[in-house]
Amino acid sequence: MDFSIYFFAANDDHTFGERYRFILDVARTIDSLGFKAIWTPERHFQEFGGSFPNPSVLSAALAVTTERLELRAGSIVLPHHHPVRVVEEWSLVDQLSRGRAGLCVATGWHSGDFVFYPENFDNRREAAFGNIPVLRRLWAGETVNFPGPGGQTLPVRTYPRPYRTELPLWIVHSSNPQTWLIAGELGTNVLTLVDSWERLEANIAAYREARAKAGHDPETGVVTLGMHTYVGQDEAATRSLVAEPVRRYIDTFLSQKSNDAGSTTMTSVEKAEMATLVAEDFYQRRSLLGTREKCASVVRRAQSMGVDEIACMVDFGLPFETVLDALPELDRLRSEFATASEPRPHPRTAPSAGRAPSAAGAAVAAGATSNNMAWYYEERARNA
């Protein structure tokens, strides 16, 4: 099991400059340890994740700050970009880093983001997934024809050439199971979140089966699971530390969703109640929040389902120094699984029967409004 760091912050009291210095500090620290990669997203015009308008720019800075970490867009909203421009920018990152660039492709979802290419909004899935073969051809050095002025066709070969000839690609999951099948058919990796453990297991099995049917090795496809992460040494102290930042993080997401056209309308009281319920559910069942022993059990569960990598989302509102100070304990958790020799289970066509949620998780679900909880995880999955 590999571990990486995934940045995706709601804004807080820090300045943008402080946040970028924090990211560089984290990158330098984990580069000296055994972490696999660092992920930076693309977000526009929103407080939630608003520090990240262009992951290629930040990855270029990280390229000259680190020596070993893979540098990944997590993700790039491909319908916002011409594929030629994407390949040009990330080939430069690949050269600066001597072959450490990787891309995760997303479709986008917020209509207000589509000021770049408004015409792509209605067909955003095709604009994203249909251009993945184009990215691969350009990255490999092929000449690809594109429409030019006056109805002419222009042949394009991009420069600079990347350091390595094969582009590592992920597709970000959504609540649509078809996305997993598309990833399998295209032979990409998958970046996902936990909306339901049972659904995750079924989707991974379907993904690996789709890879096999398309002629790709089902075992070489990488499933990366993003999880809110803070590994502490004392359970009570850790729970107290993360409770309010997690609740605020979720509240920011819910506030953003309330501005979306067609979104579910909630009162401020309902949003506060949901944020509290989801924060508890996060802590108990869907995160690496707690002691190393507690978090190890979550990693083992993910590993048993075929997850290959945990992308640790560390910037959910804790003080930056607190996050930096906790990285050694997270690295000790990583080391437990870096030395583990247990093979990944063979892919299944259906999830294991009879698996029940943890007792703590069941208690949360029993006390929650099930429709609202389901809505939250569907929206969180869709907007990843």
N, C-alpha and C positions, 0 to 999 in steps of 0.2 A: 504493500500500500504506500503510495506516494502522498506527500503533503505539500500544499502550496499555500500562498497567501493571496486573498482576493479582496481588493479594495472596492467599496461601494457605499460610501458614507452619506447619511443625511447631514446637512450642514449643522454646525454647532457654533460655539462661541469663538472658535479659532479662526484666524484669518486664512485666506487662501494660501498665502506664503508659508504660514506655519504648517498647514496641511501638507503642502508639497515637500517641505523639509522633513516632516514626519515620515512620509512615504519613502524618501531616500534613506532615512535612518533605518527604517524597517528592512528595506532592501539590502543595505550593507550588512545588517545583522544576520539575516537568514541566508545570505549568500555565503557567509562564513560557516554556516551549519549545513545541514543536509537537505534543505527544502528543494523541491523540484522546480517551482516556477512562481512568478508573480503576475497577477491578473489586474488589468485596469480597464474600466468600462467606457462606454460612450453614452453620455446623457446630455440633454439640451433643455434649457429654459425652465428648469424645475429646481426647487430647493433640494429635493431628494436626489443625491448623486450629482449635484450641480457643479462639482469641482472637476468634472471629467468630460470636457467637450470633445477631446481628441486623444485617444489612447496612443496613437503613433508618436505624438510629440512627447508625451510623458515617457513612453518606452525608449525613445531616443536618449533621454536623460538617464534613464535606468541602464541603458546599454553601456554607457561610459562610467557608470558608478559601480557596476557589478562585473563579475568574471565568469560565473557559472550558471546563474539562474536563467531559466527560459523566460522570455518576455512575451506575454500573451495579451491580446485584446480580448477582454471578457465582458462585453462583446463589441463588435463593430456592427452598426446598423447598416447593412449593405444597401438597402433602398435609398439611403441618403447620399450615396457616393457613386461615382463612375468607377467601374472595376479597374480601369487603367490607373487612376489616381491611387486607389488602394494598393495596388501592386507596386507602384513607384515608391510610395511612402514606406511600406513595410519591407521592401527590398533594401532600402537605406538602413532601416533598423536592423535587418538581418546582417548587413555588412558591418555596421558599427559593433554588433554583438558577436560577430564571427559565428553566425548560424544558430541564434537562439530565439528567433521570432516565431510566433504562432498566432493564429487568428481563430476567434469564435464568431460565427455569423449569426445575427439576429434579424428578424423581420421588421422590428419597430411596431409600435402599437398606438402611440399617442398622436392624434391627428395634428396637434399643434406643433409637433416636431418636423412635419413634412413641408417646411418652407423651402427646403433645398430642392426637392423634386416632388412637387405636389401631385403630379400625375402618377407617382408610384404608390400612393396610399392604398387605393382599391386593389391593386395587384401586388401588394408588398411581399407576399409569400413567393410568388414567381420571381420578383425582382431580387429576392435574397437567394433562394435555393437554385433558381435557374441560372444564376451567375457564378455559382461555385465551379462548374467546369471551366468557365471563362477565366476565373482567377487561377486555376491550376495550369491552364495552357499558357497564360502570360508568364506565370512564375517559372515555368519550365523553359521559357525562352522562345516559344512559338510566336509566329506572327498571326495576329487576329484582326479581322476586318471589322471596322465600325463605321456607322454613318457619319458623313461630314457635311460641310456646307453645300448648298445647291444640289442636294440629292446624290452627291458623289460618295463612293466608298473608299475609306482610308485604311490601309494596312498599318498596324501598330505592333512594334516590338519594344518592350519597356526597358528603360535604363534608370538606375544602375541594375546590373544583374544581381540577384540575391547571392548570398554566400553559399547556401545549399540549394539543390535543385528541386527538392520536394517540400511543399508548404504544409506544415501541420495544421489541420483544420478541425474545428469543433462546430457543432450547431447547438445553439442554446435551446433547451427544451421549452415546451409550452404545455398548457393543459390539454392540448390536442394530441392524442396518442399517435396520430398520423405523422407528426414531426419525428418521432423516434424511428418510424419505418423509413422515412425519407433519409434520415442520417445513416441508417443501415444500408439502404440501397446505394447511396452516394459514397459509402465507405469513409465517412467522417467520424470523428469522436463526438461525444455529447457532454455538454455542461448543463447540470440540472440542479434542482432544489428538492427538498422533501415536502411535498404536499400531503402524501400518504405513503407510509412504508409499504403497504400492500400494493399500491399502484406502482410505486417505484420498482418493486421486484418484477411485476408483470411487464412493465415497459422495458426493463433491461433484457428480459428474456426475449421479448418480441424484437428488440433491436438486434440482438446477436443472431437471431434466426433470420432476420432480414438481410444482415450482412452475408450470412452463409448462402442464402438464395441468390444474392447478387454476385456471388463469386469472390467475396472478400473473406479473409480469415476472421471468423467470429471472435476469436480470442485476442486479436491485436487491437480491436476497437477499445478506446479508453473512455470509460464513464467517470466523469469528474463531478463530485457532489459538493455543492457549496453549503457551508454550515456556519452560523454565528458561533464564534469561538472565543472563549476565555478559560484557560485552564489554571485553576488555583490550587493551593495546598490545603485549604480548609473549606468544607462544604458550606457551612453557615456563613462564613465571611464572604465567600465567592457569590453565593446567592444574593446576599445583601448588596454587594457591590454592583452586580449587573442588572438587578431588578428594574431600577428606574431608567437607566440608559436603553435597555431593550424596550421598555414600554414606550419611551419617547420615540425611538426609532420606528416602531410600529405605528404610533400615532401620526408621525410625519407621513408615512406611506398612506394611511387612511385619509389624511387631509388632502394629499395630492389627488387621490382617487375621487374625492368629492367634487373636484373641479372638472372631471372628465365628463364629456357628453354621454348621457345614457347610463351613468353609473348609479348604483344603489344609493338612495338618499338616506342619510343617518343624521340624527340629532347629535349635538355635542356630547350629551350624556351617553347615547348609544355607542359613539366612537370611543369614549373613554372606557366604557365597559368592555367593548370588544378588545381594545388594546391591552387591558389588564388580563383578560382571559387568554388571548393569544400569547402574551408574554409568558404566562405560566405554562402553557402548552409547549412553547419553545423550550423553556428550561427543562421540562421533564422529558420531552420525547424527540425533539427535532433540532438539536444543537450539540455543540461541544462546549457547554457551559457547566462548570463544576470541577470536581477534583479529577486528577488523572485517572483514577480507578473508574469513576462514573463515565468519563468520556471514552475510556478504552472499550467499555461495553457497547457504546454507540458505534464506535469504529468497527468492532467485530461484527455487529449486526449489518452494517453497510457492506463490509467485506463479504459476508456470507451471501449477499444478494448479487454480487458481481461488480461492486464499485471498485474502481482502480485507484482513485485519487480523491483526497479530501481537500477542497479549496476553503481555507479558513478565513471567514469574514470577520476581521478583527476590529474594524473601525465603525462600530455602531454607537458610539457616544461616550466611551470611556476616555478618561484623560490620556493623552498620548504617552506620557511617561509610564502610566500604569500598563499600557499595552506593551511597551518596550520591555519593561521589567518582567513581564510574564512570558516573554518569548522563550527563555530557557526551559521553563516547565512544559510549554508546548513542544519544544524540541525533544524533551525526554519522552513525551507521549509518542512523537514521531519515531523516535529511535526504537521503541518497543515493536513497532510494526515494520520498521526497516529491516530488522533482523529476523522477523518471523518467516518461517519457511512454509507455512500452510498454503497449499495451492488454492487458486480461485475455484469455486464450484463450477461444474459443467453447466452451460446454459440450460435453462428449463423453458418449457413452453407454457408453463403456468406457475403461479406463485405457490409456495408451500401452503397447505391447507391447515386451518386451525390455529394459525398464529394469532395470539391475542395481544393487545397493547399492554404496556406495563401497567401495573396497578395505579401508579401515580397518574399516568396518561389517561387511563380509563376514568379516574375520578374527575379530572379536568373536563373530559368530554361530557360526562354525565351532568356536570354543573353548568355547561355552556349551552347557548342557543345553537343547536346543531346547524341550522340553515345559515346563520351568520358566520360560524366557524368555517363551514364549507365554502362560503362565498369568499372569505379572506384568502384561503389557500388557493382557490382557483385563480383569483386576481393576482396573487403573488407569483404563481406559476406563469401566468400569461404575460406578466410584465418583467420577467427576469431578463 
